[in-house]
């Protein structure tokens, strides 16, 4: 007679011995990384054109009084730090997505020709259209990167694309 026929629930699957330890190590690593990130962000706010003691940084962030140092921290150094954190997160996410989509741990925008497409579009816009603003450069860079991404994907075989074919197509477009 089986466990199903007798009405007793089946025995739980055995817990693999190192799984909990690895989970605890990952959690500890994440906490340490978050702590280091907080310290680096505080240092980024404190150090700039004029160094500010960490006590003044704490006061400006949590007990804002509107004095000169508080204004510099709140309106210049804090936005700079937040923008740096967001850019770093966006670049990390973009790299992870590119590596996951191509199934290639070495994939990067340079390997696939994305950087070259963005640069070529910006140079073309400057020379042919006369674009001279940073905002114009950004939009043409996006356009060039997207166009080269589509071209590399098409040359790589579209649905039959493999990491090797994508890398070869990116190298061909880049040259």
C-alpha positions as CSV (number, residue, x, y, z in Angstrom):
1,X,0.0,0.0,0.0
2,X,1.4,3.5,-1.0
3,X,1.3,6.7,1.1
4,X,-1.5,8.0,-1.2
5,X,-3.7,4.9,-0.7
6,X,-3.2,4.9,3.1
7,X,-4.1,8.6,3.4
8,X,-0.8,9.6,5.0
9,X,1.0,12.5,3.5
10,X,4.3,11.7,1.8
11,X,7.5,12.4,3.7
12,X,9.0,15.8,3.1
13,X,12.0,16.0,0.8
14,X,15.3,16.0,2.7
15,X,17.0,19.4,3.1
16,X,20.3,19.6,1.3
17,X,22.9,20.1,3.9
18,X,24.7,23.3,2.6
19,X,21.6,25.1,1.3
20,X,20.9,27.0,4.6
21,X,24.5,27.9,5.0
22,X,24.7,29.4,1.5
23,X,21.5,31.3,2.1
24,X,22.9,32.7,5.3
25,X,26.2,33.6,3.6
26,X,24.3,35.4,0.8
27,X,22.1,37.3,3.3
28,X,25.2,38.3,5.3
29,X,27.0,39.4,2.1
30,X,23.9,41.5,1.1
31,X,23.9,43.2,4.5
32,X,27.6,43.9,4.3
33,X,27.2,45.3,0.8
34,X,24.3,47.5,1.8
35,X,26.4,48.8,4.7
36,X,29.4,49.6,2.5
37,X,27.1,51.3,0.0
38,X,25.6,53.5,2.8
39,X,29.2,54.4,3.9
40,X,30.3,55.2,0.4
41,X,27.1,57.3,-0.2
42,X,27.8,59.2,3.0
43,X,31.4,59.8,1.9
44,X,30.2,61.0,-1.5
45,X,27.9,63.6,0.2
46,X,30.6,64.6,2.7
47,X,33.5,65.0,0.2
48,X,33.2,67.4,-2.7
49,X,34.6,70.7,-3.6
50,X,34.5,71.5,0.1
51,X,34.7,68.7,2.7
52,X,32.0,68.6,5.2
53,X,32.1,66.7,8.6
54,X,29.8,63.7,8.7
55,X,28.0,65.3,11.7
56,X,27.0,68.3,9.5
57,X,25.9,65.9,6.8
58,X,23.7,64.1,9.2
59,X,22.3,67.4,10.5
60,X,21.6,68.6,6.9
61,X,19.8,65.4,6.0
62,X,17.7,65.0,9.1
63,X,17.5,68.4,10.8
64,X,17.5,70.8,7.9
65,X,18.0,74.4,9.0
66,X,18.5,76.2,5.7
67,X,22.0,77.4,6.4
68,X,24.8,77.6,3.8
69,X,26.2,74.1,4.4
70,X,22.8,72.5,4.6
71,X,21.8,74.0,1.3
72,X,25.0,72.8,-0.4
73,X,24.4,69.3,0.9
74,X,20.7,69.2,0.1
75,X,20.8,70.9,-3.3
76,X,24.2,69.9,-4.7
77,X,25.8,66.9,-3.1
78,X,22.8,64.8,-2.3
79,X,21.3,64.9,-5.8
80,X,24.8,64.1,-7.2
81,X,25.1,61.1,-5.0
82,X,21.5,59.8,-5.8
83,X,22.2,60.3,-9.5
84,X,25.4,58.3,-9.2
85,X,23.6,55.5,-7.4
86,X,20.8,55.4,-10.0
87,X,23.3,55.4,-12.9
88,X,25.3,52.6,-11.3
89,X,22.1,50.5,-10.8
90,X,21.0,51.2,-14.3
91,X,24.3,50.2,-15.8
92,X,24.4,47.0,-13.7
93,X,20.9,46.1,-14.7
94,X,21.6,46.7,-18.4
95,X,24.7,44.5,-18.3
96,X,22.8,41.8,-16.5
97,X,19.9,41.9,-19.0
98,X,22.3,41.9,-21.9
99,X,24.1,38.9,-20.5
100,X,20.9,37.0,-19.8
101,X,19.4,37.7,-23.2
102,X,22.5,36.6,-25.1
103,X,23.3,33.8,-22.6
104,X,26.8,35.0,-22.7
105,X,28.6,36.0,-19.4
106,X,31.0,38.2,-21.4
107,X,28.4,40.2,-23.3
108,X,28.7,43.9,-23.1
109,X,27.6,46.8,-25.3
110,X,31.1,47.0,-26.9
111,X,31.1,43.4,-27.9
112,X,27.7,43.6,-29.6
113,X,28.5,46.9,-31.4
114,X,26.0,49.0,-29.4
115,X,28.6,51.6,-28.4
116,X,29.8,52.0,-31.9
117,X,26.3,52.5,-33.2
118,X,25.6,55.2,-30.5
119,X,28.8,57.0,-31.3
120,X,28.2,56.8,-35.1
121,X,24.7,58.3,-34.7
122,X,26.0,61.2,-32.5
123,X,28.8,62.0,-34.9
124,X,26.4,61.8,-37.9
125,X,23.9,64.1,-36.1
126,X,26.7,66.6,-35.3
127,X,28.1,66.7,-38.8
128,X,24.9,66.5,-40.9
129,X,22.2,68.1,-38.8
130,X,24.3,70.4,-36.6
131,X,23.2,69.1,-33.3
132,X,25.1,70.9,-30.6
133,X,23.3,70.2,-27.3
134,X,23.7,67.4,-24.8
135,X,20.0,66.5,-25.0
136,X,20.4,66.1,-28.8
137,X,23.4,63.9,-28.3
138,X,21.6,61.6,-25.9
139,X,18.6,61.0,-28.2
140,X,20.7,60.3,-31.2
141,X,22.9,58.0,-29.1
142,X,19.7,56.1,-28.1
143,X,18.6,55.9,-31.7
144,X,21.9,54.7,-32.9
145,X,22.2,52.1,-30.2
146,X,18.7,50.8,-30.9
147,X,19.3,50.6,-34.6
148,X,22.5,48.7,-34.2
149,X,20.9,46.4,-31.6
150,X,18.2,45.5,-34.1
151,X,20.7,45.1,-36.9
152,X,22.9,42.8,-34.8
153,X,19.9,40.7,-33.7
154,X,18.8,40.4,-37.4
155,X,22.3,39.5,-38.6
156,X,22.7,37.0,-35.7
157,X,19.8,35.0,-36.9
158,X,16.8,36.6,-35.1
159,X,15.1,33.7,-33.4
160,X,17.9,31.3,-34.1
161,X,20.5,33.6,-32.6
162,X,23.1,32.0,-30.4
163,X,25.6,33.8,-28.2
164,X,28.4,33.1,-30.8
165,X,26.4,34.3,-33.7
166,X,25.4,37.5,-31.8
167,X,29.0,38.2,-30.9
168,X,30.2,37.7,-34.5
169,X,27.4,39.9,-35.8
170,X,28.3,42.6,-33.3
171,X,31.9,42.4,-34.3
172,X,31.0,42.6,-38.0
173,X,28.8,45.7,-37.4
174,X,31.4,47.3,-35.2
175,X,34.1,47.1,-37.8
